[in-house]
Amino acid sequence: MKLLVILVIALAIIAIVQLSKVYEFTRALRKSKEEEISPADNKLQANLMLVWMFVFFIGTIWLYIRYGHYLPEPASEHGKDVDWLMSLNLWMITVMFFIMNSMLFIVSWKFYYRKDRKARFFAHDNRLEMIWTLIPGITMAFIIVFGLITWNKITGPASADAITVELYSKQFDWTARYPGDNGEFGASSYNLISSDNALGIITKDKIASKIEEIDAEIEKVKASLEENKKLATMPESYVETLQDKIYRLERHKQRILDLGESKLPSGKSNWETGGDDRIAKGEIHLPVGKEIEFIFRSQDVIHSAYMPHFRAQMNTVPGLPTRFKMTPTITTKEMREKLGDDEFNYVLLCNKICGAAHFNMQIDVVVESPEDYEAWLKKQKTFIAQETAPAASPATADTTATPAAGAPIAAATN
């Protein structure tokens, strides 16, 4: 069978070559040059241009019918506005597509080259300039205004009873944080990020353990410095390096202590509110019909939180919290029924190429009734389990090696 296919292809190539030779021979008999186009050829090409216009338009309409509805029903309140704005853009582009291509094809068909007709040349026309400047300008202004209105709905201030969810991104993972029973997020700081505190949440015991860790490191460097001074064999530059390391550790320790001294807007200390925050991984749950305010953070590179079914996307930027709000309108169960897919789940994706495992950076989003949401939330572990023994308060932590808040840091090296 393969041999037969090869033979057919070979014969087709030979036939094409022979036909081209016949064409060249007939051209030679007519004593015409290759670059000369006959009036009959011009007319044929013009008519084919008109035929192709109809084929092209029919194919475009079929593609619209076949693939026009490329997204499922929006599952958020603002999603309807986003889809309306997208549909408006597509209809405007479609209308211009048919108008401009019709003009191109019809002009090519009607004004094909003839020896008895000469084209009129003009370099400039103010009316044409005004038409193709004003119409696109007004259209773009209209789209931008409606786009900004929709954008402001997504990024405007959340209502007082909105549920706040923090989404923390890092290669290649999403972690969600919900407020605890006190209804308030605990503060966080990159200074406290560790293997057992990926979000850097500020709590009493985390500050105390971090201070203990830094003190141990300072003592280790001081011991190395004293040993080198006794040996008197190390260059002065290495001694200065160790002294600089002690200075930087002292500064870092002071920053950690300052975290416990600052206050939240509620008047509580930073470390008083974070212990009961609830952490969720693998999936997040949202109550239907409730406004949700998302706060996004990133530990390493720029990621992008993308929830396609909710028509929502926001970059997550290291060192710069970003946010948007939305109100889910269709539960996961209802969407499964609409799509006829019992395994469907809403999904949160990373929409920035953030590294080798970028494709795997996604979690499920479950939209359910407020009662089911509350039941799920109560099952999630709090950030800090009940302590068996009270941890030292940052205010009473040993600060003999650290200057008091507000004192010059330089004193730490004395």
C-alpha positions as CSV (number, residue, x, y, z in Angstrom):
1,M,0.0,0.0,0.0
2,K,2.8,2.4,0.9
3,L,4.6,1.6,-2.4
4,L,1.3,2.4,-4.3
5,V,1.0,5.7,-2.6
6,I,4.6,6.6,-3.4
7,L,4.1,5.7,-7.0
8,V,1.0,7.9,-7.3
9,I,2.8,10.8,-5.7
10,A,5.8,10.3,-8.1
11,L,3.4,10.2,-11.1
12,A,1.6,13.3,-10.0
13,I,5.0,15.2,-9.8
14,I,6.0,14.0,-13.2
15,A,2.6,15.1,-14.6
16,I,3.0,18.6,-13.1
17,V,6.5,18.9,-14.6
18,Q,5.2,17.9,-18.0
19,L,2.3,20.3,-17.9
20,S,4.6,23.1,-17.0
21,K,6.7,22.2,-20.1
22,V,3.6,22.2,-22.3
23,Y,2.7,25.7,-20.9
24,E,6.2,27.0,-21.7
25,F,6.0,25.5,-25.2
26,T,2.7,27.1,-26.0
27,R,3.9,30.5,-24.6
28,A,6.9,30.2,-27.0
29,L,4.6,29.5,-29.9
30,R,2.6,32.6,-29.1
31,K,5.8,34.6,-28.8
32,S,4.6,36.1,-25.5
33,K,6.8,37.0,-22.5
34,E,6.2,35.5,-19.1
35,E,5.6,38.9,-17.4
36,E,2.9,39.8,-19.9
37,I,-0.6,39.2,-18.6
38,S,-3.4,38.9,-21.2
39,P,-6.8,40.6,-20.7
40,A,-8.5,37.2,-20.4
41,D,-6.1,36.2,-17.6
42,N,-6.9,39.5,-15.8
43,K,-10.6,39.0,-16.1
44,L,-10.4,35.5,-14.9
45,Q,-8.4,36.5,-11.8
46,A,-10.9,39.3,-11.1
47,N,-13.8,36.9,-11.2
48,L,-12.0,34.3,-9.1
49,M,-11.4,37.1,-6.5
50,L,-15.2,37.6,-6.3
51,V,-15.8,33.9,-6.0
52,W,-13.2,33.6,-3.2
53,M,-14.8,36.5,-1.3
54,F,-18.0,34.4,-0.9
55,V,-16.1,31.3,0.0
56,F,-14.1,33.3,2.5
57,F,-17.1,34.8,4.1
58,I,-19.1,31.6,4.3
59,G,-16.1,29.9,5.9
60,T,-15.9,32.7,8.5
61,I,-19.6,32.5,9.3
62,W,-19.3,28.7,9.8
63,L,-16.4,29.2,12.2
64,Y,-18.4,31.7,14.2
65,I,-21.3,29.3,14.4
66,R,-19.1,26.3,15.2
67,Y,-16.7,27.9,17.7
68,G,-18.3,31.2,18.6
69,H,-19.3,30.2,22.2
70,Y,-15.8,29.4,23.4
71,L,-16.5,29.8,27.2
72,P,-19.1,28.4,29.5
73,E,-21.6,30.6,31.2
74,P,-19.9,33.2,33.5
75,A,-20.1,32.2,37.2
76,S,-19.7,35.6,38.8
77,E,-21.7,38.9,38.8
78,H,-19.1,40.9,37.0
79,G,-18.5,38.0,34.5
80,K,-21.6,39.0,32.7
81,D,-20.2,42.5,32.2
82,V,-16.9,41.1,31.0
83,D,-18.6,38.8,28.5
84,W,-20.8,41.7,27.3
85,L,-17.8,43.9,26.7
86,M,-16.0,41.1,24.9
87,S,-19.0,40.4,22.7
88,L,-19.3,44.1,21.9
89,N,-15.6,44.1,20.8
90,L,-16.1,41.0,18.7
91,W,-19.2,42.3,16.9
92,M,-17.5,45.7,16.2
93,I,-14.5,43.8,14.8
94,T,-16.7,41.5,12.8
95,V,-18.7,44.3,11.2
96,M,-15.4,46.1,10.1
97,F,-14.0,42.7,9.0
98,F,-16.9,42.2,6.5
99,I,-17.0,45.9,5.4
100,M,-13.2,46.2,4.7
101,N,-12.8,42.8,3.1
102,S,-15.8,43.4,0.9
103,M,-14.3,46.6,-0.3
104,L,-11.0,44.9,-1.0
105,F,-12.5,42.1,-3.0
106,I,-15.1,44.2,-4.9
107,V,-12.6,46.8,-5.9
108,S,-10.2,44.1,-7.1
109,W,-13.0,42.6,-9.1
110,K,-14.4,45.7,-10.6
111,F,-11.2,47.7,-11.4
112,Y,-8.9,45.0,-12.8
113,Y,-6.4,46.2,-15.3
114,R,-7.5,47.1,-18.8
115,K,-5.5,48.8,-21.5
116,D,-8.2,51.3,-22.3
117,R,-8.6,52.6,-18.7
118,K,-6.2,54.6,-16.6
119,A,-6.3,54.8,-12.8
120,R,-6.6,58.2,-11.2
121,F,-3.9,59.0,-8.7
122,F,-4.3,61.4,-5.7
123,A,-1.9,61.8,-2.8
124,H,-4.2,63.1,-0.1
125,D,-7.8,63.5,0.8
126,N,-8.9,65.3,3.9
127,R,-12.3,63.6,4.0
128,L,-10.7,60.2,4.0
129,E,-8.2,61.2,6.7
130,M,-11.0,62.5,8.8
131,I,-13.1,59.3,8.4
132,W,-10.4,56.8,9.3
133,T,-9.1,58.9,12.2
134,L,-12.4,60.0,13.8
135,I,-14.3,56.7,13.6
136,P,-11.5,54.5,15.1
137,G,-10.9,57.2,17.8
138,I,-14.5,57.5,18.9
139,T,-14.8,53.7,18.8
140,M,-11.7,53.2,21.0
141,A,-12.9,55.9,23.5
142,F,-16.2,54.1,23.8
143,I,-14.5,50.7,24.5
144,I,-12.1,52.2,27.0
145,V,-14.8,54.0,29.0
146,F,-16.9,50.8,29.3
147,G,-13.8,48.8,30.0
148,L,-12.8,51.1,32.9
149,I,-16.3,50.9,34.3
150,T,-16.1,47.1,34.3
151,W,-12.6,47.2,35.8
152,N,-13.6,49.5,38.6
153,K,-16.4,47.1,39.5
154,I,-13.8,44.4,40.0
155,T,-11.1,46.4,41.8
156,G,-13.2,48.9,43.7
157,P,-13.6,48.8,47.5
158,A,-15.2,45.7,48.9
159,S,-18.4,45.9,51.0
160,A,-18.2,45.8,54.8
161,D,-19.5,42.2,55.0
162,A,-17.3,40.9,52.2
163,I,-15.3,37.7,52.9
164,T,-11.5,38.2,52.6
165,V,-9.3,35.5,51.2
166,E,-5.6,35.8,50.8
167,L,-4.0,33.8,48.0
168,Y,-0.2,33.3,48.4
169,S,1.7,32.2,45.4
170,K,5.2,30.6,45.0
171,Q,6.8,28.2,42.6
172,F,4.7,26.1,42.1
173,D,2.0,26.3,44.7
174,W,-1.1,28.2,45.9
175,T,-1.9,28.6,49.6
176,A,-5.1,30.2,50.8
177,R,-5.6,32.0,54.1
178,Y,-8.9,32.8,55.7
179,P,-9.5,35.0,58.8
180,G,-10.0,33.1,62.0
181,D,-12.8,33.4,64.6
182,N,-11.8,37.0,65.4
183,G,-12.7,37.9,61.8
184,E,-9.3,39.6,61.2
185,F,-6.3,38.6,59.3
186,G,-3.0,38.4,61.2
187,A,-0.2,40.6,59.9
188,S,2.6,38.9,57.9
189,S,6.2,39.7,57.1
190,Y,8.8,38.2,54.8
191,N,11.2,38.4,57.8
192,L,9.3,35.4,59.4
193,I,9.1,33.2,56.3
194,S,10.5,29.8,57.1
195,S,9.8,26.1,56.3
196,D,7.0,26.0,58.9
197,N,5.7,29.5,58.2
198,A,5.5,29.8,54.4
199,L,3.2,32.9,54.7
200,G,5.4,34.7,57.2
201,I,2.4,35.1,59.6
202,I,3.3,37.2,62.7
203,T,2.6,35.4,66.0
204,K,4.0,35.4,69.4
205,D,5.7,32.1,69.2
206,K,7.1,32.7,65.7
207,I,8.7,35.9,66.8
208,A,10.2,34.2,69.9
209,S,11.5,31.2,67.9
210,K,13.0,33.6,65.2
211,I,14.7,35.6,67.9
212,E,16.1,32.4,69.4
213,E,17.4,31.3,66.0
214,I,19.0,34.7,65.3
215,D,20.6,34.7,68.8
216,A,22.1,31.3,68.2
217,E,23.5,32.4,64.9
218,I,25.0,35.6,66.5
219,E,26.7,33.5,69.2
220,K,28.1,31.2,66.6
221,V,29.6,34.0,64.6
222,K,30.9,35.7,67.8
223,A,32.6,32.5,68.8
224,S,34.2,32.2,65.4
225,L,35.3,35.8,65.6
226,E,37.0,35.3,69.0
227,E,38.7,32.2,67.9
228,N,40.2,34.0,64.9
229,K,41.3,36.9,67.0
230,K,43.2,34.5,69.3
231,L,44.9,32.7,66.4
232,A,45.8,36.0,64.8
233,T,46.3,34.2,61.6
234,M,43.3,35.3,59.6
235,P,43.4,38.5,57.5
236,E,41.8,41.6,58.8
237,S,39.3,41.6,55.9
238,Y,37.9,38.3,57.2
239,V,37.5,39.7,60.7
240,E,35.7,42.7,59.3
241,T,33.4,40.3,57.4
242,L,32.4,38.5,60.6
243,Q,31.8,41.8,62.4
244,D,29.6,43.0,59.5
245,K,27.7,39.7,59.7
246,I,27.0,40.2,63.4
247,Y,25.9,43.8,62.7
248,R,23.4,42.6,60.0
249,L,22.1,39.9,62.3
250,E,21.5,42.4,65.1
251,R,19.6,44.6,62.6
252,H,17.5,41.7,61.5
253,K,16.8,40.8,65.1
254,Q,15.6,44.4,65.7
255,R,13.3,44.3,62.7
256,I,11.8,41.1,64.1
257,L,11.2,42.7,67.5
258,D,9.6,45.7,65.9
259,L,7.0,43.4,64.3
260,G,5.6,42.7,67.7
261,E,5.5,46.3,68.7
262,S,3.4,47.6,65.8
263,K,-0.4,47.7,65.8
264,L,-3.1,46.7,63.4
265,P,-6.0,49.1,62.6
266,S,-8.1,47.3,65.2
267,G,-5.6,48.3,67.9
268,K,-4.4,44.8,68.5
269,S,-0.7,43.9,68.3
270,N,0.4,42.1,65.2
271,W,1.0,38.8,67.0
272,E,-2.4,38.7,68.6
273,T,-4.6,38.0,65.5
274,G,-2.7,35.5,63.3
275,G,-2.8,32.4,65.4
276,D,-6.4,31.5,64.5
277,D,-6.1,32.2,60.8
278,R,-7.1,29.1,58.8
279,I,-4.8,27.8,56.0
280,A,-6.1,25.8,53.0
281,K,-4.1,24.0,50.3
282,G,-5.2,21.9,47.4
283,E,-8.5,23.6,47.0
284,I,-10.3,26.7,48.2
285,H,-14.0,27.1,49.0
286,L,-16.3,30.1,48.4
287,P,-19.9,30.7,49.4
288,V,-22.3,31.4,46.5
289,G,-23.9,34.9,46.5
290,K,-21.3,36.4,48.9
291,E,-18.9,39.1,47.9
292,I,-15.3,37.8,48.1
293,E,-12.3,40.1,48.3
294,F,-9.1,38.4,47.2
295,I,-5.7,39.6,48.3
296,F,-2.7,38.2,46.3
297,R,0.9,37.9,47.4
298,S,3.9,36.3,45.9
299,Q,7.1,34.9,47.5
300,D,9.4,34.6,44.5
301,V,8.4,35.7,41.0
302,I,5.4,37.3,39.3
303,H,2.6,34.8,39.0
304,S,-1.0,35.5,37.7
305,A,-4.1,34.3,39.5
306,Y,-6.5,33.3,36.8
307,M,-10.0,32.0,37.3
308,P,-11.5,31.7,33.8
309,H,-15.1,30.7,34.8
310,F,-15.3,33.8,37.0
311,R,-13.7,36.0,34.4
312,A,-11.1,37.1,36.9
313,Q,-7.4,37.6,36.7
314,M,-4.8,39.5,38.7
315,N,-1.0,39.4,38.8
316,T,0.7,38.4,42.0
317,V,3.8,40.6,42.6
318,P,6.6,40.0,45.1
319,G,6.5,42.7,47.8
320,L,3.3,44.3,46.4
321,P,-0.1,43.0,47.5
322,T,-2.7,43.1,44.7
323,R,-6.5,42.5,45.0
324,F,-9.8,42.2,43.3
325,K,-13.4,41.3,44.4
326,M,-16.1,39.1,42.9
327,T,-19.4,37.5,43.8
328,P,-19.8,33.8,42.7
329,T,-23.3,33.2,41.3
330,I,-23.3,29.5,40.3
331,T,-22.3,26.7,42.7
332,T,-20.0,23.9,41.5
333,K,-22.9,21.5,41.6
334,E,-25.1,23.7,39.5
335,M,-22.4,24.2,36.9
336,R,-21.9,20.5,36.7
337,E,-25.6,20.1,35.9
338,K,-25.4,22.8,33.3
339,L,-22.4,21.3,31.6
340,G,-23.5,17.7,32.1
341,D,-20.1,16.9,33.6
342,D,-20.0,15.3,37.1
343,E,-16.3,15.8,37.3
344,F,-16.2,19.5,36.5
345,N,-14.5,21.8,39.0
346,Y,-13.8,25.5,38.9
347,V,-10.0,26.1,38.8
348,L,-7.4,28.7,39.9
349,L,-4.5,28.7,37.4
350,C,-1.2,30.6,37.2
351,N,-1.4,32.5,33.9
352,K,2.3,33.6,33.8
353,I,5.0,31.3,32.7
354,C,6.8,31.2,36.1
355,G,9.1,28.2,35.7
356,A,9.5,24.6,34.7
357,A,6.5,23.3,36.6
358,H,4.2,26.3,35.7
359,F,1.7,23.9,34.1
360,N,1.1,22.2,37.4
361,M,0.4,25.4,39.4
362,Q,-3.4,25.1,39.9
363,I,-5.9,24.3,42.5
364,D,-9.7,23.6,42.5
365,V,-12.2,26.2,43.5
366,V,-15.4,24.9,45.1
367,V,-18.5,27.2,45.2
368,E,-21.2,26.0,47.6
369,S,-23.9,27.2,49.8
370,P,-23.0,29.5,52.8
371,E,-23.9,26.7,55.2
372,D,-21.6,24.2,53.5
373,Y,-18.9,26.8,53.3
374,E,-19.0,27.5,57.0
375,A,-18.9,23.8,57.8
376,W,-15.8,23.4,55.5
377,L,-14.1,26.4,57.0
378,K,-14.5,25.1,60.6
379,K,-12.7,21.9,59.6
380,Q,-9.6,23.7,58.3
381,K,-6.7,23.8,60.7
382,T,-5.7,27.1,62.3
383,F,-2.2,28.4,61.7
384,I,-1.1,27.8,65.3
385,A,-2.3,24.8,67.3
386,Q,-3.0,25.2,71.0
387,E,0.4,25.7,72.8
388,T,1.2,23.3,75.6
389,A,3.3,26.1,77.3
390,P,3.1,29.8,77.0
391,A,5.7,31.4,74.7
392,A,7.6,34.5,75.7
393,S,6.1,37.7,74.7
394,P,8.2,39.8,72.2
395,A,8.1,42.6,74.7
396,T,9.8,40.5,77.4
397,A,12.3,38.7,75.1
398,D,16.0,39.0,75.9
399,T,17.3,42.2,74.3
400,T,20.7,42.4,75.9
401,A,22.4,42.1,72.6
402,T,19.9,44.3,70.8
403,P,19.4,48.0,71.1
404,A,15.9,49.2,72.2
405,A,13.5,50.2,69.6
406,G,14.4,53.6,68.2
407,A,18.0,53.4,69.5
408,P,20.8,53.7,66.9
409,I,21.5,50.3,65.4
410,A,25.3,51.1,65.3
411,A,25.3,50.6,69.1
412,A,24.8,46.9,68.5
413,T,28.3,46.4,67.2
414,N,29.9,47.8,70.3
